[in-house]
């Protein structure tokens, strides 16, 4: 699997864009370095469920909004 074939697990970058919040601002809200947030935004790594919850709380969104939906089995069979 090449770099361009990475599976998108989270949509943190999209939510930040929708809310007009920068990675730096989110990092400041969480007390983390921007590089940590950037890694998650690029799907180069994934936050733990506990940290994903912290991100959701910092952004005022539901955790589910930060995750890429899993295709249903029904769709896969078509």
Secondary structure, 3 states (H helix, E strand, C coil): CCHHHCCCCECHHHHHHHHCCCHHHHHHHHCCCHHHHHHHHCCCCCCCHHHHHHHHHHHCCCHHHHECCCCCHHHHHC
